[in-house]
Amino acid sequence: MKRTIYPILATALIISSCGTKFLEVTPTTTVPEETSYATERDMTKALMAAYAPLQVFDFSFGDSESEYHPYQFISDILADDYNAVGGSGPGDCPYLQLMASFRLTPEQSLIQFWSDLYKGIYRSNIVVGRTDGVEGISQASKTRLISEGRFLRAFYYHVLWKFWGSVPYYDVNPNGSTIPYIVPQMSEDELYGKIIEDLDAAVAPGALPDVVMLSEVGRATRFAAIMLRADVVMLKGDMDRYASVLEQLSEIIKSNIYALTPSFEDIWKDEGEWNCESIWEINYSDNPSNRTWDDIYAPGGTVFPTFIGPDSYKGTRFAQEGYGFGPVSKALKADFEPGDTRCDASIQDFNTNKLKGEKYNARQGDTGMFNKKYMGRADGNSNFIGNEGRELNFRTNMRIYRYSDVLLRSAELLIRTGGDQVLADKYLNEVRARAFGTSSASLGSRARTATLDNILQERRHEFAFEGNRFFDLVRFGVAEEVLASKGYTTQKRYLPIPQSEIDKSEGTLKQNNY
């Protein structure tokens, strides 16, 4: 596993999963800022630069050490669906090993992930703050650019808020003179309010398109902003906004733009990217694919399928190189009902589904089971033409919001607000019908009443390894009960802030009581 990486500035963003290079982005460190944002093309470049940090949600590097921080994985190791972090042992990505047992220290906290999120915020602020003053842009284009910037800023802050709670906030970039570099820390509640302000603007009718052209897939839509707003409001437990979230989710359902993919397994194939169920994905491409260990910020693919793949795998179905992280817990598989197609689509179980000649090297916490949704298929980077870095360039998109999430969140909110039980049952059983390969009318004894307990269990099965489980346990109020054996308490809700950030703040940044 290569670990020593040297930084090079990002110069482009792949915006389409089918390999279209949407736009080249000139590094802003080499162009005077006062002349960098003068035209619509300049602002579109700035917007693409604001999207670019999403590409390193799997891996990036600091001054001397690389950091694996796959966005969904770092959420899920806090919960109960992985048996262990995996890898070669406690010394392999020790910060992840400590996170999983709620023993993370400020010195080991995810500094590079924190830094990448603030890069995204800084770049989003440029788009939001400068677009309105640029001449020659139609009002519609200005509105879209600014709304996308606000969506991205909200997304980056929401990730910081989810993991750290109270963090520094700025919506105008510090310059060291009129705006000091040391930024005030905002409370969790205050930060929530700022995120909602951006999202309320982004979901306003006409701010963002409901759909985008094929060449623009990956750019934010109004429905993606609605999903992010629902995510934030429901994690906060803000009952005053439940009605508005439910109304907005109903807009998505009534739009008839989305539908459940008939086969759950198909979602995770190449042809399942940006299908009828997908509301927002982070795109990766294996051609063009310029990411290398010396240029991790170049556009291209993702290393996550390698990260969770079996070590030294021999066989024809999956990629030969894997690092063996994320062995799946036996309890998760046992929790699936017989006949639920999501089990085999989500979990590759070599104990029961092993082809002749297949073998791999068992690593820490091995159960014989792996995250099949994102495992590196044998042809998952087949279009790669570089000399090195194939393992970094899988074309597997990261699915962020899917239509099944709309249905299950709608069912949940109907229950939480005393709404229509029949409608809540309908939404829940639509998801279950797809899982069992039948229709809602034919579910029979497999039909379920929409209760909070049933919805939480359904979300576990539907979104396994998609980064939802820990935050679902927190917002349903059962995290202490379910995760007690891992060492979780309410005091461990937020990660410790990286010590290097505390040190640089000159005493203004207060550490979480972790």
C-alpha positions as CSV (number, residue, x, y, z in Angstrom):
1,M,0.0,0.0,0.0
2,K,1.6,3.3,-1.1
3,R,1.5,5.9,1.7
4,T,4.0,8.7,0.8
5,I,2.4,11.3,-1.3
6,Y,3.5,14.7,-2.5
7,P,1.1,17.5,-3.1
8,I,0.3,18.9,-6.5
9,L,-2.5,21.4,-7.1
10,A,-5.8,20.2,-8.6
11,T,-6.3,21.3,-12.1
12,A,-9.5,19.8,-13.3
13,L,-12.8,18.1,-12.2
14,I,-14.4,15.2,-13.9
15,I,-18.1,16.1,-13.9
16,S,-19.5,13.1,-15.9
17,S,-19.2,9.5,-14.9
18,C,-19.0,8.5,-18.6
19,G,-15.6,10.3,-18.9
20,T,-16.4,13.8,-20.2
21,K,-13.9,16.4,-19.1
22,F,-16.3,19.2,-18.3
23,L,-13.8,22.0,-17.6
24,E,-10.2,22.7,-17.0
25,V,-9.5,24.8,-13.8
26,T,-6.5,27.0,-13.7
27,P,-4.8,27.0,-10.3
28,T,-5.8,30.3,-8.7
29,T,-2.5,30.6,-6.9
30,T,-0.9,31.5,-10.2
31,V,-3.4,34.1,-11.4
32,P,-4.0,37.5,-9.7
33,E,-7.4,37.3,-7.9
34,E,-8.6,40.6,-9.1
35,T,-8.5,39.4,-12.7
36,S,-9.6,35.8,-12.1
37,Y,-13.3,36.3,-11.8
38,A,-14.3,38.7,-14.6
39,T,-16.5,36.6,-16.9
40,E,-19.1,33.9,-16.8
41,R,-16.5,31.4,-17.9
42,D,-14.3,32.4,-15.0
43,M,-17.1,31.9,-12.5
44,T,-18.0,28.5,-14.1
45,K,-14.3,27.5,-13.6
46,A,-14.5,28.7,-10.0
47,L,-17.7,26.6,-9.5
48,M,-15.9,23.5,-10.9
49,A,-13.0,24.2,-8.5
50,A,-15.6,24.3,-5.7
51,Y,-16.8,20.8,-6.7
52,A,-13.3,19.4,-6.9
53,P,-12.7,18.6,-3.2
54,L,-15.5,16.1,-3.5
55,Q,-13.2,13.9,-5.5
56,V,-10.8,13.4,-2.6
57,F,-13.6,12.2,-0.2
58,D,-11.8,8.8,-0.5
59,F,-8.1,9.8,0.1
60,S,-5.8,12.8,0.3
61,F,-2.5,13.8,1.9
62,G,-0.9,16.2,4.3
63,D,2.6,17.5,4.5
64,S,4.2,14.1,5.1
65,E,1.5,11.4,5.5
66,S,-1.4,10.2,3.5
67,E,-4.9,9.9,4.9
68,Y,-7.6,7.4,3.9
69,H,-10.9,8.8,4.8
70,P,-13.6,7.3,2.5
71,Y,-16.7,9.4,3.4
72,Q,-19.1,6.6,3.8
73,F,-16.6,4.3,5.5
74,I,-15.6,6.8,8.2
75,S,-19.3,7.1,9.0
76,D,-20.0,3.4,9.0
77,I,-17.0,2.3,11.2
78,L,-18.7,4.3,14.0
79,A,-21.7,2.0,13.8
80,D,-22.2,-1.8,13.8
81,D,-22.3,-3.0,10.2
82,Y,-18.5,-3.6,9.9
83,N,-16.9,-6.3,12.2
84,A,-13.7,-4.3,12.4
85,V,-11.8,-1.6,10.6
86,G,-9.6,-4.3,9.0
87,G,-6.3,-3.8,7.2
88,S,-3.2,-5.4,8.5
89,G,-3.9,-4.6,12.1
90,P,-4.0,-1.8,14.7
91,G,-1.1,0.1,13.1
92,D,-2.8,0.3,9.7
93,C,-4.5,3.6,9.5
94,P,-4.5,3.9,13.3
95,Y,-6.7,6.9,13.3
96,L,-9.5,4.8,11.8
97,Q,-8.8,2.0,14.3
98,L,-9.2,4.5,17.1
99,M,-12.3,6.1,15.6
100,A,-14.1,2.7,15.5
101,S,-13.6,2.2,19.2
102,F,-14.3,5.8,20.2
103,R,-10.8,6.4,21.4
104,L,-9.7,8.9,18.8
105,T,-7.2,11.6,20.0
106,P,-6.9,15.2,18.8
107,E,-3.5,14.3,17.5
108,Q,-4.9,11.5,15.3
109,S,-8.2,13.2,14.3
110,L,-8.9,13.5,10.5
111,I,-6.9,16.6,9.8
112,Q,-6.7,16.1,6.0
113,F,-10.4,15.5,5.7
114,W,-11.1,18.6,7.8
115,S,-8.7,20.6,5.5
116,D,-10.3,19.3,2.3
117,L,-13.8,20.4,3.6
118,Y,-12.5,23.9,4.3
119,K,-11.0,24.0,0.8
120,G,-14.4,23.3,-0.6
121,I,-15.9,26.1,1.6
122,Y,-13.3,28.6,0.6
123,R,-13.9,27.9,-3.1
124,S,-17.7,27.9,-2.6
125,N,-17.5,31.3,-0.9
126,I,-15.8,32.7,-4.1
127,V,-18.6,31.6,-6.2
128,V,-21.3,33.0,-3.9
129,G,-19.5,36.2,-3.2
130,R,-18.2,37.2,-6.7
131,T,-20.7,36.0,-9.2
132,D,-23.2,38.8,-8.7
133,G,-20.7,41.5,-9.5
134,V,-19.6,39.9,-12.9
135,E,-21.0,41.6,-16.0
136,G,-22.3,39.8,-19.0
137,I,-24.0,37.0,-17.1
138,S,-27.8,36.5,-17.4
139,Q,-29.8,36.7,-14.2
140,A,-30.8,33.1,-14.6
141,S,-27.1,32.0,-14.9
142,K,-26.1,34.1,-11.9
143,T,-28.9,32.6,-9.8
144,R,-27.8,29.1,-10.7
145,L,-24.1,29.7,-10.1
146,I,-24.8,31.3,-6.7
147,S,-27.3,28.6,-5.7
148,E,-24.8,25.9,-6.6
149,G,-22.2,27.6,-4.5
150,R,-24.6,27.8,-1.6
151,F,-25.5,24.1,-2.0
152,L,-21.8,23.1,-2.0
153,R,-21.0,25.4,1.0
154,A,-23.9,23.8,2.9
155,F,-22.8,20.3,2.0
156,Y,-19.2,20.9,3.2
157,Y,-20.4,22.6,6.4
158,H,-22.9,19.8,7.0
159,V,-20.2,17.2,6.9
160,L,-18.1,19.2,9.4
161,W,-21.2,19.6,11.5
162,K,-22.0,15.9,11.4
163,F,-18.6,14.9,12.5
164,W,-17.4,17.7,14.7
165,G,-20.4,19.8,15.7
166,S,-19.0,23.2,16.7
167,V,-16.4,24.4,14.1
168,P,-15.1,27.7,12.7
169,Y,-17.5,29.3,10.3
170,Y,-17.0,31.9,7.6
171,D,-19.0,32.8,4.5
172,V,-16.6,35.5,3.3
173,N,-13.0,34.3,2.9
174,P,-10.4,35.6,5.4
175,N,-7.7,37.8,3.9
176,G,-5.6,38.6,6.9
177,S,-6.4,42.4,6.8
178,T,-10.1,43.3,6.8
179,I,-11.1,39.8,7.8
180,P,-8.7,38.0,10.2
181,Y,-7.4,34.5,9.4
182,I,-8.5,33.3,12.9
183,V,-12.2,32.6,12.4
184,P,-14.6,32.5,15.3
185,Q,-15.9,29.1,16.3
186,M,-19.7,28.7,15.8
187,S,-21.8,26.5,18.1
188,E,-23.6,23.5,16.7
189,D,-27.0,25.2,16.8
190,E,-25.6,28.4,15.1
191,L,-23.9,26.3,12.4
192,Y,-27.1,24.4,11.8
193,G,-28.9,27.8,11.2
194,K,-26.3,28.9,8.7
195,I,-26.6,25.6,6.8
196,I,-30.3,26.0,6.7
197,E,-30.0,29.5,5.4
198,D,-28.0,28.3,2.4
199,L,-30.3,25.4,1.7
200,D,-33.5,27.5,2.0
201,A,-32.0,29.6,-0.8
202,A,-30.9,26.6,-2.9
203,V,-34.3,24.9,-2.7
204,A,-36.3,28.0,-3.7
205,P,-38.2,27.5,-6.9
206,G,-36.0,28.6,-9.9
207,A,-32.8,28.7,-7.9
208,L,-31.5,25.3,-9.3
209,P,-32.8,23.2,-12.1
210,D,-34.9,20.1,-11.3
211,V,-32.8,18.1,-13.7
212,V,-29.6,18.6,-15.7
213,M,-28.3,17.7,-19.1
214,L,-26.4,14.4,-19.5
215,S,-23.2,16.4,-19.9
216,E,-23.8,18.0,-16.5
217,V,-24.6,15.0,-14.3
218,G,-23.0,15.6,-10.9
219,R,-24.0,19.2,-10.7
220,A,-26.5,20.0,-8.0
221,T,-30.2,20.0,-8.7
222,R,-33.1,21.5,-6.7
223,F,-34.0,17.9,-5.7
224,A,-30.5,17.2,-4.5
225,A,-30.7,20.4,-2.3
226,I,-34.1,19.2,-0.9
227,M,-32.5,15.9,0.0
228,L,-29.6,17.6,1.7
229,R,-32.0,19.8,3.6
230,A,-34.0,16.8,4.7
231,D,-30.8,15.1,5.9
232,V,-29.7,18.1,8.0
233,V,-33.1,18.9,9.5
234,M,-33.8,15.3,10.4
235,L,-30.4,14.7,12.0
236,K,-31.0,17.9,14.0
237,G,-34.4,16.7,15.0
238,D,-35.9,20.1,14.2
239,M,-39.6,19.4,14.5
240,D,-40.5,22.9,13.5
241,R,-39.2,22.2,10.0
242,Y,-40.5,18.6,9.6
243,A,-43.7,19.8,7.8
244,S,-41.7,21.8,5.2
245,V,-39.3,18.9,4.6
246,L,-42.2,16.5,4.1
247,E,-43.8,18.9,1.7
248,Q,-40.5,19.1,-0.3
249,L,-40.0,15.4,-0.3
250,S,-43.6,15.1,-1.6
251,E,-42.6,17.3,-4.5
252,I,-39.9,14.8,-5.5
253,I,-42.4,11.9,-5.4
254,K,-45.0,13.8,-7.4
255,S,-42.5,15.0,-10.0
256,N,-42.4,11.5,-11.5
257,I,-38.8,12.1,-12.4
258,Y,-37.5,9.3,-10.2
259,A,-38.5,5.7,-9.6
260,L,-37.0,2.7,-7.8
261,T,-34.6,0.8,-9.9
262,P,-36.4,-2.6,-10.5
263,S,-33.4,-4.7,-9.4
264,F,-31.5,-3.5,-6.3
265,E,-28.4,-5.2,-7.5
266,D,-28.3,-3.2,-10.7
267,I,-27.8,0.1,-8.8
268,W,-24.2,-0.9,-8.1
269,K,-23.2,-1.8,-11.6
270,D,-21.8,0.6,-14.2
271,E,-25.2,1.0,-15.8
272,G,-26.7,1.8,-12.4
273,E,-24.9,5.1,-12.2
274,W,-27.3,8.0,-12.7
275,N,-30.2,5.7,-13.3
276,C,-33.9,6.4,-12.5
277,E,-33.3,6.3,-8.8
278,S,-30.2,8.5,-8.5
279,I,-30.7,12.0,-7.1
280,W,-27.1,12.9,-6.5
281,E,-23.8,11.1,-6.9
282,I,-20.1,12.0,-6.7
283,N,-18.6,11.1,-10.1
284,Y,-15.4,9.2,-10.8
285,S,-13.9,8.1,-14.1
286,D,-11.3,5.6,-15.2
287,N,-10.8,7.4,-18.6
288,P,-9.6,10.0,-18.5
289,S,-8.0,9.0,-15.2
290,N,-4.9,10.9,-14.2
291,R,-4.8,10.2,-10.5
292,T,-1.4,8.8,-9.4
293,W,0.3,8.4,-6.0
294,D,2.3,11.5,-6.9
295,D,-0.8,13.5,-8.1
296,I,-3.7,12.5,-6.0
297,Y,-5.7,15.6,-6.8
298,A,-5.7,15.0,-10.5
299,P,-9.1,14.1,-12.0
300,G,-10.0,10.4,-12.4
301,G,-11.2,7.5,-10.3
302,T,-11.4,6.4,-6.7
303,V,-9.3,4.2,-4.5
304,F,-12.2,3.1,-2.3
305,P,-12.9,-0.2,-4.1
306,T,-9.3,-1.1,-3.6
307,F,-9.4,0.0,0.0
308,I,-12.2,-2.4,0.9
309,G,-11.2,-5.2,-1.5
310,P,-9.8,-8.5,-0.3
311,D,-6.1,-8.6,0.1
312,S,-4.2,-10.7,-2.5
313,Y,-7.4,-11.8,-4.1
314,K,-7.2,-14.6,-6.7
315,G,-10.1,-15.1,-9.0
316,T,-12.0,-13.5,-11.9
317,R,-14.8,-11.5,-10.3
318,F,-13.0,-8.9,-8.4
319,A,-9.9,-6.7,-8.6
320,Q,-6.6,-8.5,-7.8
321,E,-5.3,-5.7,-5.5
322,G,-7.2,-4.9,-2.3
323,Y,-6.2,-3.7,1.2
324,G,-8.7,-5.7,3.2
325,F,-10.5,-2.9,5.1
326,G,-14.1,-3.2,6.3
327,P,-14.9,-6.9,7.0
328,V,-18.7,-7.1,7.3
329,S,-20.3,-8.1,10.6
330,K,-22.1,-11.4,10.9
331,A,-24.9,-9.6,12.7
332,L,-25.7,-7.5,9.7
333,K,-26.1,-10.5,7.4
334,A,-28.2,-12.3,10.1
335,D,-30.5,-9.2,10.3
336,F,-31.7,-9.6,6.7
337,E,-34.9,-11.5,6.2
338,P,-34.8,-14.6,3.9
339,G,-35.5,-13.6,0.3
340,D,-34.3,-10.0,0.7
341,T,-32.3,-9.5,-2.4
342,R,-30.4,-6.6,-0.8
343,C,-28.4,-9.0,1.3
344,D,-26.5,-10.7,-1.6
345,A,-26.4,-7.4,-3.5
346,S,-24.8,-5.6,-0.5
347,I,-22.6,-8.3,1.0
348,Q,-20.1,-10.5,-0.8
349,D,-20.0,-13.6,1.4
350,F,-17.1,-15.9,0.4
351,N,-18.4,-18.4,3.0
352,T,-21.5,-19.2,0.9
353,N,-20.7,-17.7,-2.5
354,K,-17.1,-18.7,-3.5
355,L,-16.1,-19.8,-7.0
356,K,-13.6,-22.5,-7.7
357,G,-10.1,-21.2,-7.2
358,E,-11.1,-18.0,-5.4
359,K,-9.0,-17.1,-2.4
360,Y,-7.6,-14.1,-0.5
361,N,-5.4,-13.2,2.4
362,A,-7.5,-12.8,5.6
363,R,-6.8,-9.5,7.4
364,Q,-7.9,-8.0,10.7
365,G,-11.4,-9.0,11.8
366,D,-12.0,-11.1,8.7
367,T,-15.4,-12.7,8.5
368,G,-15.3,-13.8,4.9
369,M,-17.7,-11.0,4.0
370,F,-17.1,-7.7,2.2
371,N,-18.9,-4.6,1.1
372,K,-20.1,-5.7,-2.3
373,K,-21.7,-2.4,-3.3
374,Y,-18.3,-0.8,-3.7
375,M,-16.0,-3.7,-4.1
376,G,-13.6,-3.4,-7.0
377,R,-15.0,-5.4,-9.9
378,A,-12.4,-7.1,-12.2
379,D,-13.3,-4.6,-15.0
380,G,-14.0,-1.6,-12.7
381,N,-11.0,0.3,-14.1
382,S,-10.7,-1.4,-17.4
383,N,-10.5,1.9,-19.3
384,F,-7.4,3.0,-17.4
385,I,-4.5,3.7,-19.8
386,G,-1.9,5.1,-17.5
387,N,1.4,3.6,-16.5
388,E,0.7,3.6,-12.7
389,G,-2.1,4.2,-10.3
390,R,-4.7,1.7,-11.7
391,E,-5.7,0.9,-8.2
392,L,-6.6,4.6,-7.6
393,N,-8.8,4.9,-10.6
394,F,-12.0,2.9,-10.3
395,R,-14.9,4.5,-12.1
396,T,-17.3,3.7,-9.2
397,N,-19.5,6.7,-8.4
398,M,-20.3,7.4,-4.8
399,R,-24.1,7.3,-4.4
400,I,-25.2,10.1,-2.0
401,Y,-29.0,10.4,-2.3
402,R,-31.3,7.8,-3.8
403,Y,-35.1,7.8,-4.4
404,S,-35.6,5.1,-1.8
405,D,-34.3,7.6,0.8
406,V,-37.1,9.9,-0.3
407,L,-39.7,7.2,0.4
408,L,-38.3,6.1,3.7
409,R,-37.8,9.7,5.0
410,S,-41.3,10.6,3.9
411,A,-42.7,7.5,5.8
412,E,-40.7,8.5,8.8
413,L,-41.8,12.1,8.8
414,L,-45.5,11.0,8.4
415,I,-45.1,9.0,11.6
416,R,-43.2,11.6,13.5
417,T,-45.8,14.3,12.6
418,G,-49.0,12.2,13.1
419,G,-49.6,12.1,9.4
420,D,-51.3,9.6,7.1
421,Q,-50.4,6.1,8.3
422,V,-51.7,4.4,5.2
423,L,-49.4,6.6,3.0
424,A,-46.5,5.9,5.3
425,D,-47.1,2.2,5.0
426,K,-47.3,2.6,1.2
427,Y,-43.9,4.3,1.0
428,L,-42.2,1.7,3.3
429,N,-43.7,-1.2,1.4
430,E,-42.7,0.2,-2.0
431,V,-39.1,-0.1,-0.8
432,R,-39.7,-3.6,0.6
433,A,-41.4,-4.8,-2.5
434,R,-38.4,-4.0,-4.6
435,A,-36.2,-5.7,-2.1
436,F,-38.2,-8.9,-2.4
437,G,-38.6,-8.7,-6.2
438,T,-42.4,-8.3,-6.1
439,S,-45.1,-5.7,-6.0
440,S,-46.5,-4.0,-3.0
441,A,-49.8,-5.8,-3.6
442,S,-48.0,-9.1,-3.5
443,L,-45.9,-8.6,-0.4
444,G,-48.3,-10.6,1.7
445,S,-46.8,-11.4,5.1
446,R,-43.7,-9.4,4.2
447,A,-45.6,-6.1,4.3
448,R,-44.8,-4.0,7.3
449,T,-46.6,-1.2,9.2
450,A,-44.5,2.0,9.1
451,T,-43.3,2.4,12.7
452,L,-40.1,4.1,13.7
453,D,-38.6,0.7,14.7
454,N,-39.5,-0.8,11.3
455,I,-38.2,2.2,9.4
456,L,-34.9,2.2,11.2
457,Q,-34.4,-1.5,10.4
458,E,-35.4,-0.9,6.8
459,R,-32.9,1.8,6.5
460,R,-30.2,-0.5,7.8
461,H,-30.9,-3.0,5.1
462,E,-31.5,-0.5,2.3
463,F,-28.5,1.8,3.0
464,A,-25.9,-0.7,4.3
465,F,-22.3,0.8,3.8
466,E,-23.7,4.1,2.4
467,G,-22.7,6.1,5.5
468,N,-26.2,6.4,7.1
469,R,-26.2,3.9,9.9
470,F,-24.4,5.8,12.7
471,F,-26.3,9.0,12.1
472,D,-29.6,7.0,11.9
473,L,-28.8,5.4,15.3
474,V,-28.1,8.9,16.8
475,R,-31.2,10.6,15.5
476,F,-33.5,7.7,16.4
477,G,-32.1,7.9,19.9
478,V,-30.7,4.4,20.2
479,A,-26.9,4.9,19.6
480,E,-26.0,4.4,23.2
481,E,-27.9,1.2,23.4
482,V,-26.7,-0.3,20.1
483,L,-23.1,0.8,20.3
484,A,-22.4,0.5,24.0
485,S,-20.1,-2.5,23.4
486,K,-18.0,-0.3,21.0
487,G,-17.5,2.3,23.7
488,Y,-20.0,4.9,22.5
489,T,-21.5,7.4,24.9
490,T,-23.2,10.7,24.2
491,Q,-20.0,12.4,25.1
492,K,-18.4,10.6,22.0
493,R,-21.0,12.1,19.6
494,Y,-18.5,14.5,18.0
495,L,-14.9,13.7,17.0
496,P,-12.1,15.6,18.7
497,I,-11.0,18.6,16.6
498,P,-7.6,18.1,15.1
499,Q,-4.9,19.4,17.6
500,S,-3.1,21.2,14.8
501,E,-6.2,23.4,14.3
502,I,-6.4,24.1,18.0
503,D,-2.8,25.1,18.1
504,K,-3.1,27.5,15.2
505,S,-6.2,29.2,16.6
506,E,-4.3,30.9,19.4
507,G,-6.7,29.7,22.0
508,T,-9.9,30.7,20.3
509,L,-10.9,27.2,19.1
510,K,-12.4,25.1,22.0
511,Q,-11.9,21.3,21.9
512,N,-14.8,18.9,22.0
513,N,-15.3,17.1,25.3
514,Y,-14.6,13.7,23.8
